[in-house]
């Protein structure tokens, strides 16, 4: 039994159409109950069975690993304000991974690494999470707000306070000139 095991190579038939600067970090076949296919983690994002195109790490709001099942909650862009996007949770996607290898670790590490700032704030009539994410190939940070369920996201007082909080967070995260 060797100390260093070779990880299995992703079969050519399961290889997604990678960008020039994109490389596979980890992959795992999905179990029978999830419709088959593979989940592929790259330096730029996650390729999921049944989805066309790659999901960028910054588009994943939550990723959870149960020991057998990978659960992904992606962001749904529901609005745009001056300097930030308003997002909501898409339905959770579940993938049974019988031989997950390094995939859960890579997903957690990459999603976490994409987050530069996150803070939950009380708002008039509810609350919301302000986040700044790193996006490959984009200078600076991409800002998002995710309102808690029941928060009136179209209310002028909520939007004014959210605008103020995002502006303050942007200032707090901008490096001072040396």
OpenMM code with the backbone's topology and positions (N, CA, C; nanometers):
from openmm import Vec3, app, unit

residues = "UNK UNK UNK UNK UNK UNK UNK UNK UNK UNK UNK UNK UNK UNK UNK UNK UNK UNK UNK UNK UNK UNK UNK UNK UNK UNK UNK UNK UNK UNK UNK UNK UNK UNK UNK UNK UNK UNK UNK UNK UNK UNK UNK UNK UNK UNK UNK UNK UNK UNK UNK UNK UNK UNK UNK UNK UNK UNK UNK UNK UNK UNK UNK UNK UNK UNK UNK UNK UNK UNK UNK UNK UNK UNK UNK UNK UNK UNK UNK UNK UNK UNK UNK UNK UNK UNK UNK UNK UNK UNK UNK UNK UNK UNK UNK UNK UNK UNK UNK UNK UNK UNK UNK UNK UNK UNK UNK UNK UNK UNK UNK UNK UNK UNK UNK UNK UNK UNK UNK UNK UNK UNK UNK UNK UNK UNK UNK UNK UNK UNK UNK UNK UNK UNK UNK UNK UNK UNK UNK UNK UNK UNK UNK UNK UNK UNK UNK UNK UNK UNK UNK UNK UNK UNK UNK UNK UNK UNK UNK UNK UNK UNK UNK UNK UNK UNK UNK UNK UNK UNK UNK UNK UNK UNK UNK UNK UNK UNK".split()
positions = [
    Vec3(0.0847, -0.1178, 0.0000),
    Vec3(0.0000, 0.0000, 0.0000),
    Vec3(0.0886, 0.1233, 0.0000),
    Vec3(0.0778, 0.2053, -0.1029),
    Vec3(0.1631, 0.3223, -0.1164),
    Vec3(0.1139, 0.4388, -0.0332),
    Vec3(0.2079, 0.5241, 0.0009),
    Vec3(0.1763, 0.6444, 0.0756),
    Vec3(0.1001, 0.7447, -0.0105),
    Vec3(0.1387, 0.7530, -0.1354),
    Vec3(0.0761, 0.8498, -0.2250),
    Vec3(-0.0093, 0.7761, -0.3269),
    Vec3(-0.1384, 0.8009, -0.3204),
    Vec3(-0.2292, 0.7385, -0.4158),
    Vec3(-0.2627, 0.8385, -0.5239),
    Vec3(-0.2697, 0.7888, -0.6425),
    Vec3(-0.3135, 0.8733, -0.7533),
    Vec3(-0.4635, 0.8864, -0.7485),
    Vec3(-0.5097, 1.0093, -0.7594),
    Vec3(-0.6543, 1.0252, -0.7650),
    Vec3(-0.6989, 0.9908, -0.9060),
    Vec3(-0.8173, 0.9317, -0.9185),
    Vec3(-0.8652, 0.8935, -1.0513),
    Vec3(-0.8830, 1.0171, -1.1396),
    Vec3(-0.8506, 1.0005, -1.2672),
    Vec3(-0.8632, 1.1100, -1.3629),
    Vec3(-1.0083, 1.1215, -1.4084),
    Vec3(-1.0513, 1.2446, -1.4260),
    Vec3(-1.1868, 1.2705, -1.4735),
    Vec3(-1.2004, 1.2145, -1.6148),
    Vec3(-1.2971, 1.1229, -1.6376),
    Vec3(-1.3149, 1.0671, -1.7718),
    Vec3(-1.3444, 1.1783, -1.8739),
    Vec3(-1.2891, 1.1660, -1.9917),
    Vec3(-1.3051, 1.2673, -2.0973),
    Vec3(-1.4528, 1.2957, -2.1258),
    Vec3(-1.5364, 1.1937, -2.1205),
    Vec3(-1.6790, 1.2114, -2.1494),
    Vec3(-1.7483, 1.2994, -2.0449),
    Vec3(-1.6919, 1.3075, -1.9245),
    Vec3(-1.7515, 1.3864, -1.8168),
    Vec3(-1.6857, 1.5230, -1.8002),
    Vec3(-1.5841, 1.5511, -1.8805),
    Vec3(-1.5108, 1.6769, -1.8681),
    Vec3(-1.5928, 1.7924, -1.9258),
    Vec3(-1.6202, 1.8946, -1.8433),
    Vec3(-1.6971, 2.0086, -1.8942),
    Vec3(-1.6117, 2.0931, -1.9894),
    Vec3(-1.6734, 2.1818, -2.0656),
    Vec3(-1.5984, 2.2670, -2.1580),
    Vec3(-1.5264, 2.3792, -2.0821),
    Vec3(-1.4068, 2.3499, -2.0349),
    Vec3(-1.3319, 2.4424, -1.9506),
    Vec3(-1.2793, 2.5620, -2.0293),
    Vec3(-1.2692, 2.6758, -1.9611),
    Vec3(-1.2073, 2.7952, -2.0183),
    Vec3(-1.0568, 2.7713, -2.0288),
    Vec3(-0.9892, 2.8538, -2.1050),
    Vec3(-0.8455, 2.8383, -2.1280),
    Vec3(-0.7670, 2.8337, -1.9982),
    Vec3(-0.7991, 2.9203, -1.9036),
    Vec3(-0.7246, 2.9283, -1.7776),
    Vec3(-0.7894, 2.8497, -1.6633),
    Vec3(-0.8818, 2.7623, -1.6958),
    Vec3(-0.9541, 2.6844, -1.5955),
    Vec3(-0.8938, 2.5462, -1.5805),
    Vec3(-0.8826, 2.5012, -1.4541),
    Vec3(-0.8285, 2.3665, -1.4296),
    Vec3(-0.9130, 2.2926, -1.3258),
    Vec3(-0.9225, 2.1619, -1.3427),
    Vec3(-1.0014, 2.0774, -1.2527),
    Vec3(-0.9244, 2.0606, -1.1219),
    Vec3(-0.9933, 2.0840, -1.0099),
    Vec3(-0.9345, 2.0662, -0.8770),
    Vec3(-0.9792, 1.9348, -0.8136),
    Vec3(-1.1069, 1.9017, -0.8312),
    Vec3(-1.1628, 1.7791, -0.7742),
    Vec3(-1.2935, 1.7489, -0.8465),
    Vec3(-1.3324, 1.6226, -0.8397),
    Vec3(-1.4594, 1.5832, -0.9008),
    Vec3(-1.5115, 1.4600, -0.8294),
    Vec3(-1.6426, 1.4369, -0.8436),
    Vec3(-1.7037, 1.3175, -0.7866),
    Vec3(-1.8276, 1.2828, -0.8678),
    Vec3(-1.8459, 1.1526, -0.8877),
    Vec3(-1.9663, 1.1040, -0.9552),
    Vec3(-2.0829, 1.1116, -0.8574),
    Vec3(-2.2000, 1.1434, -0.9112),
    Vec3(-2.3186, 1.1478, -0.8267),
    Vec3(-2.3802, 1.0091, -0.8211),
    Vec3(-2.4543, 0.9819, -0.7143),
    Vec3(-2.5172, 0.8518, -0.6945),
    Vec3(-2.6369, 0.8318, -0.7847),
    Vec3(-2.6875, 0.7118, -0.7823),
    Vec3(-2.7990, 0.6713, -0.8677),
    Vec3(-2.9215, 0.7603, -0.8527),
    Vec3(-2.9571, 0.7955, -0.7287),
    Vec3(-3.0795, 0.8698, -0.7040),
    Vec3(-3.0757, 1.0143, -0.7519),
    Vec3(-2.9592, 1.0649, -0.7908),
    Vec3(-2.9497, 1.2053, -0.8296),
    Vec3(-2.9438, 1.2230, -0.9805),
    Vec3(-2.9681, 1.1185, -1.0551),
    Vec3(-2.9739, 1.1315, -1.2003),
    Vec3(-2.8420, 1.1094, -1.2711),
    Vec3(-2.7398, 1.0731, -1.1984),
    Vec3(-2.6099, 1.0479, -1.2603),
    Vec3(-2.5369, 1.1751, -1.2959),
    Vec3(-2.4177, 1.1585, -1.3459),
    Vec3(-2.3354, 1.2720, -1.3826),
    Vec3(-2.2228, 1.2922, -1.2833),
    Vec3(-2.1519, 1.4023, -1.3000),
    Vec3(-2.0421, 1.4351, -1.2101),
    Vec3(-2.0526, 1.5804, -1.1653),
    Vec3(-1.9995, 1.6052, -1.0471),
    Vec3(-1.9822, 1.7405, -0.9955),
    Vec3(-1.8337, 1.7690, -1.0088),
    Vec3(-1.7995, 1.8792, -1.0753),
    Vec3(-1.6587, 1.9128, -1.1009),
    Vec3(-1.6285, 2.0499, -1.0418),
    Vec3(-1.5279, 2.0549, -0.9538),
    Vec3(-1.4815, 2.1814, -0.8967),
    Vec3(-1.3566, 2.2244, -0.9733),
    Vec3(-1.3564, 2.3501, -1.0175),
    Vec3(-1.2401, 2.4063, -1.0854),
    Vec3(-1.1955, 2.5321, -1.0103),
    Vec3(-1.0880, 2.5903, -1.0538),
    Vec3(-1.0429, 2.7145, -0.9921),
    Vec3(-1.1417, 2.8290, -1.0150),
    Vec3(-1.2297, 2.8174, -1.1130),
    Vec3(-1.3238, 2.9242, -1.1448),
    Vec3(-1.4664, 2.9001, -1.0950),
    Vec3(-1.4995, 2.7770, -1.0587),
    Vec3(-1.6349, 2.7514, -1.0114),
    Vec3(-1.6705, 2.6048, -1.0087),
    Vec3(-1.8004, 2.5791, -1.0074),
    Vec3(-1.8531, 2.4447, -0.9909),
    Vec3(-1.9405, 2.4089, -1.1105),
    Vec3(-1.9125, 2.2941, -1.1691),
    Vec3(-1.9941, 2.2394, -1.2779),
    Vec3(-2.0846, 2.1343, -1.2162),
    Vec3(-2.2161, 2.1500, -1.2362),
    Vec3(-2.3136, 2.0605, -1.1758),
    Vec3(-2.3930, 1.9864, -1.2827),
    Vec3(-2.4279, 1.8603, -1.2559),
    Vec3(-2.5105, 1.7857, -1.3509),
    Vec3(-2.6448, 1.8562, -1.3719),
    Vec3(-2.6888, 1.8580, -1.4959),
    Vec3(-2.8182, 1.9172, -1.5267),
    Vec3(-2.8166, 2.0681, -1.5384),
    Vec3(-2.7016, 2.1291, -1.5233),
    Vec3(-2.6897, 2.2751, -1.5346),
    Vec3(-2.5971, 2.3073, -1.6500),
    Vec3(-2.6394, 2.3994, -1.7323),
    Vec3(-2.5545, 2.4419, -1.8429),
    Vec3(-2.4595, 2.5499, -1.7933),
    Vec3(-2.3345, 2.5311, -1.8135),
    Vec3(-2.2359, 2.6308, -1.7723),
    Vec3(-2.1923, 2.6147, -1.6280),
    Vec3(-2.0870, 2.6830, -1.5975),
    Vec3(-2.0256, 2.6790, -1.4651),
    Vec3(-2.0948, 2.7778, -1.3722),
    Vec3(-2.1069, 2.7406, -1.2451),
    Vec3(-2.1554, 2.8300, -1.1410),
    Vec3(-2.0313, 2.8862, -1.0712),
    Vec3(-2.0130, 3.0171, -1.0782),
    Vec3(-1.8975, 3.0784, -1.0133),
    Vec3(-1.9047, 3.0632, -0.8622),
    Vec3(-1.7888, 3.0593, -0.7986),
    Vec3(-1.7850, 3.0445, -0.6527),
    Vec3(-1.8620, 3.1565, -0.5846),
    Vec3(-1.8589, 3.2753, -0.6412),
    Vec3(-1.9284, 3.3906, -0.5837),
    Vec3(-2.0806, 3.3795, -0.5952),
    Vec3(-2.1294, 3.2869, -0.6770),
    Vec3(-2.2735, 3.2683, -0.6949),
    Vec3(-2.3331, 3.1684, -0.5960),
    Vec3(-2.2487, 3.1053, -0.5163),
    Vec3(-2.2954, 3.0051, -0.4205),
    Vec3(-2.3130, 3.0717, -0.2847),
    Vec3(-2.4383, 3.0792, -0.2385),
    Vec3(-2.4670, 3.1402, -0.1092),
    Vec3(-2.4334, 3.0465, 0.0058),
    Vec3(-2.4643, 2.9179, -0.0131),
    Vec3(-2.4396, 2.8190, 0.0915),
    Vec3(-2.3970, 2.6877, 0.0273),
    Vec3(-2.3036, 2.6202, 0.0924),
    Vec3(-2.2644, 2.4853, 0.0526),
    Vec3(-2.2519, 2.4036, 0.1808),
    Vec3(-2.3164, 2.2899, 0.1856),
    Vec3(-2.3138, 2.2059, 0.3059),
    Vec3(-2.2835, 2.0620, 0.2665),
    Vec3(-2.2078, 1.9943, 0.3505),
    Vec3(-2.1705, 1.8549, 0.3283),
    Vec3(-2.2160, 1.7735, 0.4479),
    Vec3(-2.2971, 1.6701, 0.4225),
    Vec3(-2.3509, 1.5871, 0.5303),
    Vec3(-2.2665, 1.4632, 0.5566),
    Vec3(-2.1667, 1.4390, 0.4736),
    Vec3(-2.0906, 1.3146, 0.4816),
    Vec3(-2.1251, 1.2232, 0.3649),
    Vec3(-2.2390, 1.2478, 0.3021),
    Vec3(-2.2819, 1.1724, 0.1835),
    Vec3(-2.3442, 1.2632, 0.0778),
    Vec3(-2.4003, 1.3743, 0.1238),
    Vec3(-2.4753, 1.4603, 0.0330),
    Vec3(-2.4174, 1.6022, 0.0339),
    Vec3(-2.3934, 1.6531, -0.0867),
    Vec3(-2.3507, 1.7912, -0.1041),
    Vec3(-2.4746, 1.8727, -0.1372),
    Vec3(-2.4996, 1.9794, -0.0586),
    Vec3(-2.6151, 2.0662, -0.0804),
    Vec3(-2.5650, 2.2044, -0.1197),
    Vec3(-2.6119, 2.2526, -0.2328),
    Vec3(-2.5704, 2.3818, -0.2872),
    Vec3(-2.6919, 2.4737, -0.2953),
    Vec3(-2.6787, 2.5927, -0.2367),
    Vec3(-2.7804, 2.6968, -0.2499),
    Vec3(-2.7180, 2.8105, -0.3287),
    Vec3(-2.7670, 2.8303, -0.4481),
    Vec3(-2.7131, 2.9349, -0.5355),
    Vec3(-2.7942, 3.0628, -0.5201),
    Vec3(-2.7338, 3.1723, -0.5649),
    Vec3(-2.7982, 3.3034, -0.5596),
    Vec3(-2.8832, 3.3254, -0.6835),
    Vec3(-2.9998, 3.3822, -0.6613),
    Vec3(-3.0887, 3.4251, -0.7694),
    Vec3(-3.0880, 3.5775, -0.7677),
    Vec3(-3.0443, 3.6377, -0.8744),
    Vec3(-3.0385, 3.7837, -0.8839),
    Vec3(-3.1809, 3.8362, -0.9015),
    Vec3(-3.2306, 3.9098, -0.8010),
    Vec3(-3.3679, 3.9578, -0.8056),
    Vec3(-3.3768, 4.1089, -0.8217),
    Vec3(-3.2656, 4.1784, -0.8126),
    Vec3(-3.2676, 4.3227, -0.8282),
    Vec3(-3.1275, 4.3794, -0.8344),
    Vec3(-3.1207, 4.5051, -0.8745),
    Vec3(-2.9925, 4.5735, -0.8812),
    Vec3(-3.0104, 4.7155, -0.8298),
    Vec3(-2.9218, 4.7542, -0.7406),
    Vec3(-2.9218, 4.8889, -0.6847),
    Vec3(-2.7891, 4.9539, -0.7226),
    Vec3(-2.7716, 5.0777, -0.6881),
    Vec3(-2.6467, 5.1467, -0.7186),
    Vec3(-2.5337, 5.0861, -0.6357),
    Vec3(-2.4487, 5.0089, -0.6993),
    Vec3(-2.3321, 4.9523, -0.6318),
    Vec3(-2.3487, 4.8138, -0.5740),
    Vec3(-2.4666, 4.7536, -0.5853),
    Vec3(-2.4824, 4.6172, -0.5341),
    Vec3(-2.6013, 4.5474, -0.5999),
    Vec3(-2.5998, 4.4150, -0.5872),
    Vec3(-2.7086, 4.3315, -0.6377),
    Vec3(-2.7933, 4.2835, -0.5203),
    Vec3(-2.9212, 4.2673, -0.5437),
    Vec3(-3.0093, 4.2059, -0.4450),
    Vec3(-3.0304, 4.0621, -0.4913),
    Vec3(-3.0035, 3.9665, -0.4009),
    Vec3(-3.0134, 3.8247, -0.4352),
    Vec3(-3.1064, 3.7533, -0.3377),
    Vec3(-3.1537, 3.6382, -0.3806),
    Vec3(-3.2358, 3.5503, -0.2968),
    Vec3(-3.1869, 3.4075, -0.3188),
    Vec3(-3.2262, 3.3186, -0.2296),
    Vec3(-3.1877, 3.1780, -0.2413),
    Vec3(-3.2663, 3.1096, -0.3528),
    Vec3(-3.1948, 3.0388, -0.4391),
    Vec3(-3.2592, 2.9452, -0.5301),
    Vec3(-3.2855, 2.8164, -0.4522),
    Vec3(-3.3714, 2.7277, -0.5012),
    Vec3(-3.3926, 2.6008, -0.4309),
    Vec3(-3.2603, 2.5250, -0.4138),
    Vec3(-3.2503, 2.4553, -0.3027),
    Vec3(-3.1297, 2.3773, -0.2728),
    Vec3(-3.1158, 2.2647, -0.3742),
    Vec3(-2.9944, 2.2486, -0.4268),
    Vec3(-2.9640, 2.1348, -0.5137),
    Vec3(-2.8870, 2.0335, -0.4292),
    Vec3(-2.9275, 1.9066, -0.4400),
    Vec3(-2.8668, 1.8007, -0.3600),
    Vec3(-2.7998, 1.6985, -0.4515),
    Vec3(-2.6787, 1.6573, -0.4102),
    Vec3(-2.6023, 1.5598, -0.4880),
    Vec3(-2.5470, 1.4543, -0.3938),
    Vec3(-2.5902, 1.3300, -0.4141),
    Vec3(-2.5389, 1.2174, -0.3376),
    Vec3(-2.4035, 1.1802, -0.3965),
    Vec3(-2.2990, 1.1838, -0.3139),
    Vec3(-2.1627, 1.1536, -0.3599),
    Vec3(-2.1113, 1.0337, -0.2811),
    Vec3(-2.1021, 0.9188, -0.3475),
    Vec3(-2.0606, 0.7976, -0.2786),
    Vec3(-1.9097, 0.7913, -0.2576),
    Vec3(-1.8329, 0.8511, -0.3457),
    Vec3(-1.6865, 0.8609, -0.3325),
    Vec3(-1.6476, 1.0077, -0.3544),
    Vec3(-1.6651, 1.0907, -0.2518),
    Vec3(-1.6496, 1.2348, -0.2704),
    Vec3(-1.5064, 1.2830, -0.2887),
    Vec3(-1.4110, 1.2061, -0.2388),
    Vec3(-1.2711, 1.2497, -0.2499),
    Vec3(-1.2529, 1.3881, -0.1895),
    Vec3(-1.1823, 1.4734, -0.2603),
    Vec3(-1.1524, 1.6090, -0.2140),
    Vec3(-1.2601, 1.7105, -0.2488),
    Vec3(-1.3655, 1.6678, -0.3186),
    Vec3(-1.4652, 1.7630, -0.3669),
    Vec3(-1.5287, 1.8472, -0.2553),
    Vec3(-1.5810, 1.7888, -0.1466),
    Vec3(-1.6421, 1.8733, -0.0426),
    Vec3(-1.5438, 1.9752, 0.0162),
    Vec3(-1.4203, 1.9335, 0.0366),
    Vec3(-1.3180, 2.0253, 0.0891),
    Vec3(-1.2925, 2.1405, -0.0077),
    Vec3(-1.2798, 2.1107, -0.1358),
    Vec3(-1.2552, 2.2148, -0.2357),
    Vec3(-1.3728, 2.3120, -0.2450),
    Vec3(-1.4951, 2.2591, -0.2396),
    Vec3(-1.6125, 2.3455, -0.2466),
    Vec3(-1.6129, 2.4412, -0.1271),
    Vec3(-1.5951, 2.3879, -0.0084),
    Vec3(-1.5947, 2.4735, 0.1116),
    Vec3(-1.4834, 2.5777, 0.1045),
    Vec3(-1.3639, 2.5347, 0.0698),
    Vec3(-1.2497, 2.6262, 0.0646),
    Vec3(-1.2712, 2.7364, -0.0388),
    Vec3(-1.3207, 2.7020, -0.1549),
    Vec3(-1.3382, 2.8007, -0.2624),
    Vec3(-1.4526, 2.8973, -0.2337),
    Vec3(-1.5632, 2.8472, -0.1809),
    Vec3(-1.6742, 2.9369, -0.1473),
    Vec3(-1.6293, 3.0328, -0.0364),
    Vec3(-1.5642, 2.9794, 0.0663),
    Vec3(-1.5158, 3.0626, 0.1766),
    Vec3(-1.4152, 3.1666, 0.1285),
    Vec3(-1.3243, 3.1255, 0.0417),
    Vec3(-1.2219, 3.2168, -0.0097),
    Vec3(-1.2822, 3.3302, -0.0928),
    Vec3(-1.3962, 3.3062, -0.1541),
    Vec3(-1.4592, 3.4099, -0.2367),
    Vec3(-1.5213, 3.5213, -0.1526),
    Vec3(-1.5445, 3.4949, -0.0236),
    Vec3(-1.6101, 3.5931, 0.0630),
    Vec3(-1.5047, 3.6862, 0.1240),
    Vec3(-1.5159, 3.8159, 0.0908),
    Vec3(-1.4248, 3.9156, 0.1462),
    Vec3(-1.4872, 3.9881, 0.2656),
    Vec3(-1.6199, 3.9952, 0.2677),
    Vec3(-1.6913, 4.0647, 0.3752),
    Vec3(-1.8301, 4.0048, 0.3843),
    Vec3(-1.8780, 3.9835, 0.5057),
    Vec3(-2.0161, 3.9417, 0.5271),
    Vec3(-2.0601, 3.9885, 0.6646),
    Vec3(-2.1779, 4.0468, 0.6689),
    Vec3(-2.2311, 4.0965, 0.7957),
    Vec3(-2.3832, 4.0976, 0.7871),
    Vec3(-2.4463, 4.0513, 0.8943),
    Vec3(-2.5917, 4.0502, 0.9032),
    Vec3(-2.6345, 4.1762, 0.9773),
    Vec3(-2.7329, 4.2483, 0.9228),
    Vec3(-2.7770, 4.3753, 0.9802),
    Vec3(-2.9277, 4.3766, 1.0014),
    Vec3(-2.9693, 4.4418, 1.1095),
    Vec3(-3.1110, 4.4689, 1.1305),
    Vec3(-3.1519, 4.5804, 1.0346),
    Vec3(-3.2711, 4.5689, 0.9809),
    Vec3(-3.3271, 4.6680, 0.8891),
    Vec3(-3.4688, 4.6996, 0.9343),
    Vec3(-3.5251, 4.8123, 0.8919),
    Vec3(-3.6645, 4.8396, 0.9278),
    Vec3(-3.7561, 4.7261, 0.8786),
    Vec3(-3.8238, 4.6611, 0.9697),
    Vec3(-3.9159, 4.5548, 0.9327),
    Vec3(-3.8505, 4.4214, 0.9036),
    Vec3(-3.7220, 4.4050, 0.9373),
    Vec3(-3.6559, 4.2769, 0.9119),
    Vec3(-3.5054, 4.2850, 0.9258),
    Vec3(-3.4367, 4.2139, 0.8379),
    Vec3(-3.2902, 4.2091, 0.8433),
    Vec3(-3.2375, 4.1610, 0.7083),
    Vec3(-3.1075, 4.1701, 0.6919),
    Vec3(-3.0462, 4.1234, 0.5680),
    Vec3(-2.8966, 4.1054, 0.5838),
    Vec3(-2.8392, 4.0301, 0.4933),
    Vec3(-2.6954, 4.0044, 0.4938),
    Vec3(-2.6310, 4.0797, 0.3780),
    Vec3(-2.5297, 4.1576, 0.4124),
    Vec3(-2.4494, 4.2278, 0.3126),
    Vec3(-2.3212, 4.1482, 0.2956),
    Vec3(-2.2861, 4.1227, 0.1706),
    Vec3(-2.1646, 4.0457, 0.1434),
    Vec3(-2.0886, 4.1073, 0.0271),
    Vec3(-1.9580, 4.0927, 0.0327),
    Vec3(-1.8710, 4.1312, -0.0777),
    Vec3(-1.7949, 4.0065, -0.1181),
    Vec3(-1.7944, 3.9767, -0.2461),
    Vec3(-1.7318, 3.8541, -0.2954),
    Vec3(-1.6252, 3.8870, -0.3985),
    Vec3(-1.5230, 3.8028, -0.4004),
    Vec3(-1.4192, 3.8104, -0.5039),
    Vec3(-1.4685, 3.7296, -0.6232),
    Vec3(-1.4585, 3.7877, -0.7413),
    Vec3(-1.5003, 3.7217, -0.8640),
    Vec3(-1.3783, 3.7092, -0.9538),
    Vec3(-1.3426, 3.5869, -0.9959),
    Vec3(-1.2262, 3.5716, -1.0832),
    Vec3(-1.2371, 3.6598, -1.2080),
    Vec3(-1.1288, 3.7298, -1.2383),
    Vec3(-1.1242, 3.8141, -1.3571),
    Vec3(-1.1877, 3.9508, -1.3411),
    Vec3(-1.2358, 3.9829, -1.2210),
    Vec3(-1.2991, 4.1121, -1.1961),
    Vec3(-1.2189, 4.1853, -1.0888),
    Vec3(-1.1809, 4.3091, -1.1182),
    Vec3(-1.1117, 4.3907, -1.0183),
    Vec3(-1.2110, 4.4357, -0.9128),
    Vec3(-1.1658, 4.4415, -0.7905),
    Vec3(-1.2517, 4.4863, -0.6817),
    Vec3(-1.3464, 4.3768, -0.6353),
    Vec3(-1.4423, 4.4170, -0.5567),
    Vec3(-1.5372, 4.3237, -0.4976),
    Vec3(-1.6755, 4.3435, -0.5585),
    Vec3(-1.7531, 4.2355, -0.5615),
    Vec3(-1.8916, 4.2409, -0.6051),
    Vec3(-1.9782, 4.2341, -0.4799),
    Vec3(-2.0631, 4.3335, -0.4628),
    Vec3(-2.1446, 4.3464, -0.3413),
    Vec3(-2.2858, 4.2919, -0.3652),
    Vec3(-2.3373, 4.2225, -0.2632),
    Vec3(-2.4736, 4.1695, -0.2690),
    Vec3(-2.5447, 4.1927, -0.1363),
    Vec3(-2.6766, 4.1957, -0.1437),
    Vec3(-2.7608, 4.2003, -0.0246),
    Vec3(-2.8632, 4.0885, -0.0399),
    Vec3(-2.8801, 4.0118, 0.0659),
    Vec3(-2.9798, 3.9051, 0.0707),
    Vec3(-3.0711, 3.9341, 0.1892),
    Vec3(-3.1952, 3.9736, 0.1614),
    Vec3(-3.2898, 4.0056, 0.2678),
    Vec3(-3.3406, 3.8777, 0.3322),
    Vec3(-3.3578, 3.8800, 0.4639),
    Vec3(-3.4166, 3.7673, 0.5344),
    Vec3(-3.5626, 3.7525, 0.4900),
    Vec3(-3.6164, 3.6294, 0.4953),
    Vec3(-3.7571, 3.6104, 0.4608),
    Vec3(-3.8462, 3.7032, 0.5439),
    Vec3(-3.9435, 3.7639, 0.4776),
    Vec3(-4.0356, 3.8535, 0.5446),
    Vec3(-3.9919, 3.9994, 0.5466),
    Vec3(-3.8664, 4.0265, 0.5120),
    Vec3(-3.8186, 4.1645, 0.5083),
    Vec3(-3.8723, 4.2308, 0.3817),
    Vec3(-3.9365, 4.3464, 0.3956),
    Vec3(-3.9933, 4.4122, 0.2773),
    Vec3(-3.8833, 4.4769, 0.1915),
    Vec3(-3.8274, 4.4006, 0.1013),
    Vec3(-3.7158, 4.4459, 0.0192),
    Vec3(-3.7491, 4.5552, -0.0801),
    Vec3(-3.8759, 4.5868, -0.0967),
    Vec3(-3.9141, 4.6945, -0.1884),
    Vec3(-3.9550, 4.8211, -0.1127),
    Vec3(-3.9473, 4.8187, 0.0207),
    Vec3(-3.9825, 4.9328, 0.1034),
    Vec3(-3.8719, 5.0388, 0.0964),
    Vec3(-3.9104, 5.1649, 0.0780),
    Vec3(-3.8120, 5.2739, 0.0624),
    Vec3(-3.7213, 5.2892, 0.1846),
    Vec3(-3.7755, 5.2723, 0.3055),
    Vec3(-3.6934, 5.2839, 0.4267),
    Vec3(-3.5907, 5.1708, 0.4332),
    Vec3(-3.6320, 5.0506, 0.3953),
    Vec3(-3.5395, 4.9357, 0.3929),
    Vec3(-3.4297, 4.9600, 0.2902),
    Vec3(-3.4678, 5.0050, 0.1716),
    Vec3(-3.3688, 5.0290, 0.0658),
    Vec3(-3.2732, 5.1425, 0.1022),
    Vec3(-3.3245, 5.2480, 0.1635),
    Vec3(-3.2377, 5.3595, 0.2042),
    Vec3(-3.1369, 5.3139, 0.3089),
    Vec3(-3.1814, 5.2358, 0.4061),
    Vec3(-3.0892, 5.1854, 0.5090),
    Vec3(-2.9902, 5.0857, 0.4497),
    Vec3(-3.0373, 5.0035, 0.3589),
    Vec3(-2.9476, 4.9081, 0.2928),
    Vec3(-2.8422, 4.9821, 0.2115),
    Vec3(-2.8828, 5.0837, 0.1367),
    Vec3(-2.7869, 5.1650, 0.0605),
    Vec3(-2.6805, 5.2230, 0.1538),
    Vec3(-2.7246, 5.2751, 0.2681),
    Vec3(-2.6320, 5.3348, 0.3647),
    Vec3(-2.5352, 5.2306, 0.4204),
    Vec3(-2.5879, 5.1137, 0.4559),
    Vec3(-2.5034, 5.0077, 0.5122),
    Vec3(-2.4018, 4.9555, 0.4105),
    Vec3(-2.4441, 4.9388, 0.2858),
    Vec3(-2.3511, 4.8932, 0.1817),
    Vec3(-2.2427, 4.9979, 0.1601),
    Vec3(-2.2799, 5.1245, 0.1533),
    Vec3(-2.1814, 5.2314, 0.1348),
    Vec3(-2.0800, 5.2331, 0.2488),
    Vec3(-2.1274, 5.2170, 0.3728),
    Vec3(-2.0369, 5.2144, 0.4881),
    Vec3(-1.9443, 5.0924, 0.4830),
    Vec3(-1.9970, 4.9780, 0.4423),
    Vec3(-1.9150, 4.8565, 0.4323),
    Vec3(-1.8091, 4.8719, 0.3239),
    Vec3(-1.8455, 4.9352, 0.2139),
    Vec3(-1.7487, 4.9588, 0.1051),
    Vec3(-1.6338, 5.0461, 0.1530),
    Vec3(-1.6665, 5.1509, 0.2269),
    Vec3(-1.5628, 5.2398, 0.2803),
    Vec3(-1.4741, 5.1633, 0.3784),
    Vec3(-1.5364, 5.0824, 0.4638),
    Vec3(-1.4608, 5.0070, 0.5665),
    Vec3(-1.3686, 4.9027, 0.5055),
    Vec3(-1.4009, 4.8539, 0.3865),
    Vec3(-1.3192, 4.7491, 0.3244),
    Vec3(-1.2232, 4.8008, 0.2190),
    Vec3(-1.2267, 4.9311, 0.1921),
    Vec3(-1.1369, 4.9898, 0.0928),
    Vec3(-1.0030, 5.0186, 0.1595),
    Vec3(-0.8937, 4.9643, 0.1055),
    Vec3(-0.7628, 4.9906, 0.1664),
    Vec3(-0.7285, 5.1394, 0.1586),
    Vec3(-0.6705, 5.1888, 0.2646),
    Vec3(-0.6268, 5.3286, 0.2680),
    Vec3(-0.5018, 5.3433, 0.1816),
    Vec3(-0.4914, 5.4559, 0.1137),
    Vec3(-0.3697, 5.4828, 0.0347),
    Vec3(-0.2524, 5.4991, 0.1283),
    Vec3(-0.1416, 5.4414, 0.0902),
    Vec3(-0.0219, 5.4502, 0.1749),
    Vec3(0.0607, 5.5712, 0.1400),
] * unit.nanometer
topology = app.Topology()
chain = topology.addChain("A")
for resn in residues:
    res = topology.addResidue(resn, chain)
    for name in ("N", "CA", "C"):
        topology.addAtom(name, app.Element.getBySymbol(name[0]), res)
